[in-house]
Amino acid sequence: MEVVRANGLEIAYERVGEGPPLVFVHGAAEDGRVWQPQLAALADEFTVVAWDEPGAGR
């Protein structure tokens, strides 16, 4: 899990794999962990990123 800081916010995200990018955005009352099965399944062909919206998750 990595964290980027911008404009006073910290946003946690996970990035795995190599290839064309895919970005997953979670819904309300969830965090980026909801996408773990998809990250694992797609990492062989894509750079997959799942992030936590501010105020959610980690």
MODELLER restraints for C-alpha pairs under 7 A, 6 or more apart:
rsr = mdl.restraints
at = mdl.atoms
rsr.add(forms.Gaussian(group=physical.xy_distance, feature=features.Distance(at['CA:1:A'], at['CA:12:A']), mean=6.51, stdev=0.5))
rsr.add(forms.Gaussian(group=physical.xy_distance, feature=features.Distance(at['CA:1:A'], at['CA:13:A']), mean=5.71, stdev=0.5))
rsr.add(forms.Gaussian(group=physical.xy_distance, feature=features.Distance(at['CA:1:A'], at['CA:14:A']), mean=4.95, stdev=0.5))
rsr.add(forms.Gaussian(group=physical.xy_distance, feature=features.Distance(at['CA:2:A'], at['CA:12:A']), mean=5.61, stdev=0.5))
rsr.add(forms.Gaussian(group=physical.xy_distance, feature=features.Distance(at['CA:2:A'], at['CA:13:A']), mean=5.41, stdev=0.5))
rsr.add(forms.Gaussian(group=physical.xy_distance, feature=features.Distance(at['CA:2:A'], at['CA:14:A']), mean=6.13, stdev=0.5))
rsr.add(forms.Gaussian(group=physical.xy_distance, feature=features.Distance(at['CA:3:A'], at['CA:10:A']), mean=6.28, stdev=0.5))
rsr.add(forms.Gaussian(group=physical.xy_distance, feature=features.Distance(at['CA:3:A'], at['CA:11:A']), mean=5.42, stdev=0.5))
rsr.add(forms.Gaussian(group=physical.xy_distance, feature=features.Distance(at['CA:3:A'], at['CA:12:A']), mean=4.33, stdev=0.5))
rsr.add(forms.Gaussian(group=physical.xy_distance, feature=features.Distance(at['CA:3:A'], at['CA:13:A']), mean=6.19, stdev=0.5))
rsr.add(forms.Gaussian(group=physical.xy_distance, feature=features.Distance(at['CA:4:A'], at['CA:10:A']), mean=5.72, stdev=0.5))
rsr.add(forms.Gaussian(group=physical.xy_distance, feature=features.Distance(at['CA:4:A'], at['CA:11:A']), mean=5.36, stdev=0.5))
rsr.add(forms.Gaussian(group=physical.xy_distance, feature=features.Distance(at['CA:4:A'], at['CA:12:A']), mean=6.55, stdev=0.5))
rsr.add(forms.Gaussian(group=physical.xy_distance, feature=features.Distance(at['CA:5:A'], at['CA:11:A']), mean=6.42, stdev=0.5))
rsr.add(forms.Gaussian(group=physical.xy_distance, feature=features.Distance(at['CA:11:A'], at['CA:52:A']), mean=6.20, stdev=0.5))
rsr.add(forms.Gaussian(group=physical.xy_distance, feature=features.Distance(at['CA:11:A'], at['CA:53:A']), mean=6.75, stdev=0.5))
rsr.add(forms.Gaussian(group=physical.xy_distance, feature=features.Distance(at['CA:11:A'], at['CA:54:A']), mean=6.18, stdev=0.5))
rsr.add(forms.Gaussian(group=physical.xy_distance, feature=features.Distance(at['CA:12:A'], at['CA:51:A']), mean=5.83, stdev=0.5))
rsr.add(forms.Gaussian(group=physical.xy_distance, feature=features.Distance(at['CA:12:A'], at['CA:52:A']), mean=5.57, stdev=0.5))
rsr.add(forms.Gaussian(group=physical.xy_distance, feature=features.Distance(at['CA:12:A'], at['CA:58:A']), mean=6.24, stdev=0.5))
rsr.add(forms.Gaussian(group=physical.xy_distance, feature=features.Distance(at['CA:13:A'], at['CA:49:A']), mean=6.81, stdev=0.5))
rsr.add(forms.Gaussian(group=physical.xy_distance, feature=features.Distance(at['CA:13:A'], at['CA:50:A']), mean=5.60, stdev=0.5))
rsr.add(forms.Gaussian(group=physical.xy_distance, feature=features.Distance(at['CA:13:A'], at['CA:51:A']), mean=4.01, stdev=0.5))
rsr.add(forms.Gaussian(group=physical.xy_distance, feature=features.Distance(at['CA:13:A'], at['CA:52:A']), mean=6.15, stdev=0.5))
rsr.add(forms.Gaussian(group=physical.xy_distance, feature=features.Distance(at['CA:14:A'], at['CA:49:A']), mean=5.58, stdev=0.5))
rsr.add(forms.Gaussian(group=physical.xy_distance, feature=features.Distance(at['CA:14:A'], at['CA:50:A']), mean=5.42, stdev=0.5))
rsr.add(forms.Gaussian(group=physical.xy_distance, feature=features.Distance(at['CA:14:A'], at['CA:51:A']), mean=6.35, stdev=0.5))
rsr.add(forms.Gaussian(group=physical.xy_distance, feature=features.Distance(at['CA:15:A'], at['CA:47:A']), mean=6.79, stdev=0.5))
rsr.add(forms.Gaussian(group=physical.xy_distance, feature=features.Distance(at['CA:15:A'], at['CA:48:A']), mean=5.58, stdev=0.5))
rsr.add(forms.Gaussian(group=physical.xy_distance, feature=features.Distance(at['CA:15:A'], at['CA:49:A']), mean=4.47, stdev=0.5))
rsr.add(forms.Gaussian(group=physical.xy_distance, feature=features.Distance(at['CA:15:A'], at['CA:50:A']), mean=6.76, stdev=0.5))
rsr.add(forms.Gaussian(group=physical.xy_distance, feature=features.Distance(at['CA:16:A'], at['CA:43:A']), mean=5.86, stdev=0.5))
rsr.add(forms.Gaussian(group=physical.xy_distance, feature=features.Distance(at['CA:16:A'], at['CA:47:A']), mean=5.69, stdev=0.5))
rsr.add(forms.Gaussian(group=physical.xy_distance, feature=features.Distance(at['CA:16:A'], at['CA:48:A']), mean=5.38, stdev=0.5))
rsr.add(forms.Gaussian(group=physical.xy_distance, feature=features.Distance(at['CA:16:A'], at['CA:49:A']), mean=6.71, stdev=0.5))
rsr.add(forms.Gaussian(group=physical.xy_distance, feature=features.Distance(at['CA:17:A'], at['CA:43:A']), mean=4.08, stdev=0.5))
rsr.add(forms.Gaussian(group=physical.xy_distance, feature=features.Distance(at['CA:17:A'], at['CA:44:A']), mean=5.84, stdev=0.5))
rsr.add(forms.Gaussian(group=physical.xy_distance, feature=features.Distance(at['CA:17:A'], at['CA:46:A']), mean=5.66, stdev=0.5))
rsr.add(forms.Gaussian(group=physical.xy_distance, feature=features.Distance(at['CA:17:A'], at['CA:47:A']), mean=4.49, stdev=0.5))
rsr.add(forms.Gaussian(group=physical.xy_distance, feature=features.Distance(at['CA:17:A'], at['CA:48:A']), mean=6.19, stdev=0.5))
rsr.add(forms.Gaussian(group=physical.xy_distance, feature=features.Distance(at['CA:18:A'], at['CA:43:A']), mean=6.65, stdev=0.5))
rsr.add(forms.Gaussian(group=physical.xy_distance, feature=features.Distance(at['CA:18:A'], at['CA:44:A']), mean=6.84, stdev=0.5))
rsr.add(forms.Gaussian(group=physical.xy_distance, feature=features.Distance(at['CA:18:A'], at['CA:45:A']), mean=6.39, stdev=0.5))
rsr.add(forms.Gaussian(group=physical.xy_distance, feature=features.Distance(at['CA:18:A'], at['CA:46:A']), mean=5.04, stdev=0.5))
rsr.add(forms.Gaussian(group=physical.xy_distance, feature=features.Distance(at['CA:18:A'], at['CA:47:A']), mean=4.37, stdev=0.5))
rsr.add(forms.Gaussian(group=physical.xy_distance, feature=features.Distance(at['CA:19:A'], at['CA:45:A']), mean=5.64, stdev=0.5))
rsr.add(forms.Gaussian(group=physical.xy_distance, feature=features.Distance(at['CA:19:A'], at['CA:46:A']), mean=4.12, stdev=0.5))
rsr.add(forms.Gaussian(group=physical.xy_distance, feature=features.Distance(at['CA:19:A'], at['CA:47:A']), mean=5.08, stdev=0.5))
rsr.add(forms.Gaussian(group=physical.xy_distance, feature=features.Distance(at['CA:20:A'], at['CA:46:A']), mean=5.01, stdev=0.5))
rsr.add(forms.Gaussian(group=physical.xy_distance, feature=features.Distance(at['CA:20:A'], at['CA:47:A']), mean=5.78, stdev=0.5))
rsr.add(forms.Gaussian(group=physical.xy_distance, feature=features.Distance(at['CA:21:A'], at['CA:46:A']), mean=5.71, stdev=0.5))
rsr.add(forms.Gaussian(group=physical.xy_distance, feature=features.Distance(at['CA:21:A'], at['CA:47:A']), mean=4.61, stdev=0.5))
rsr.add(forms.Gaussian(group=physical.xy_distance, feature=features.Distance(at['CA:21:A'], at['CA:48:A']), mean=5.84, stdev=0.5))
rsr.add(forms.Gaussian(group=physical.xy_distance, feature=features.Distance(at['CA:22:A'], at['CA:46:A']), mean=6.63, stdev=0.5))
rsr.add(forms.Gaussian(group=physical.xy_distance, feature=features.Distance(at['CA:22:A'], at['CA:47:A']), mean=6.16, stdev=0.5))
rsr.add(forms.Gaussian(group=physical.xy_distance, feature=features.Distance(at['CA:22:A'], at['CA:48:A']), mean=4.85, stdev=0.5))
rsr.add(forms.Gaussian(group=physical.xy_distance, feature=features.Distance(at['CA:22:A'], at['CA:49:A']), mean=6.24, stdev=0.5))
rsr.add(forms.Gaussian(group=physical.xy_distance, feature=features.Distance(at['CA:23:A'], at['CA:48:A']), mean=5.94, stdev=0.5))
rsr.add(forms.Gaussian(group=physical.xy_distance, feature=features.Distance(at['CA:23:A'], at['CA:49:A']), mean=4.77, stdev=0.5))
rsr.add(forms.Gaussian(group=physical.xy_distance, feature=features.Distance(at['CA:23:A'], at['CA:50:A']), mean=5.97, stdev=0.5))
rsr.add(forms.Gaussian(group=physical.xy_distance, feature=features.Distance(at['CA:24:A'], at['CA:49:A']), mean=6.14, stdev=0.5))
rsr.add(forms.Gaussian(group=physical.xy_distance, feature=features.Distance(at['CA:24:A'], at['CA:50:A']), mean=4.86, stdev=0.5))
rsr.add(forms.Gaussian(group=physical.xy_distance, feature=features.Distance(at['CA:25:A'], at['CA:50:A']), mean=6.39, stdev=0.5))
rsr.add(forms.Gaussian(group=physical.xy_distance, feature=features.Distance(at['CA:25:A'], at['CA:51:A']), mean=6.56, stdev=0.5))
rsr.add(forms.Gaussian(group=physical.xy_distance, feature=features.Distance(at['CA:26:A'], at['CA:32:A']), mean=5.97, stdev=0.5))
rsr.add(forms.Gaussian(group=physical.xy_distance, feature=features.Distance(at['CA:30:A'], at['CA:56:A']), mean=6.88, stdev=0.5))
rsr.add(forms.Gaussian(group=physical.xy_distance, feature=features.Distance(at['CA:31:A'], at['CA:52:A']), mean=5.21, stdev=0.5))
rsr.add(forms.Gaussian(group=physical.xy_distance, feature=features.Distance(at['CA:31:A'], at['CA:56:A']), mean=5.79, stdev=0.5))
rsr.add(forms.Gaussian(group=physical.xy_distance, feature=features.Distance(at['CA:31:A'], at['CA:57:A']), mean=4.76, stdev=0.5))
rsr.add(forms.Gaussian(group=physical.xy_distance, feature=features.Distance(at['CA:32:A'], at['CA:50:A']), mean=5.15, stdev=0.5))
rsr.add(forms.Gaussian(group=physical.xy_distance, feature=features.Distance(at['CA:32:A'], at['CA:51:A']), mean=5.11, stdev=0.5))
rsr.add(forms.Gaussian(group=physical.xy_distance, feature=features.Distance(at['CA:32:A'], at['CA:52:A']), mean=5.13, stdev=0.5))
rsr.add(forms.Gaussian(group=physical.xy_distance, feature=features.Distance(at['CA:35:A'], at['CA:50:A']), mean=6.78, stdev=0.5))
rsr.add(forms.Gaussian(group=physical.xy_distance, feature=features.Distance(at['CA:39:A'], at['CA:48:A']), mean=6.00, stdev=0.5))
rsr.add(forms.Gaussian(group=physical.xy_distance, feature=features.Distance(at['CA:52:A'], at['CA:58:A']), mean=6.93, stdev=0.5))
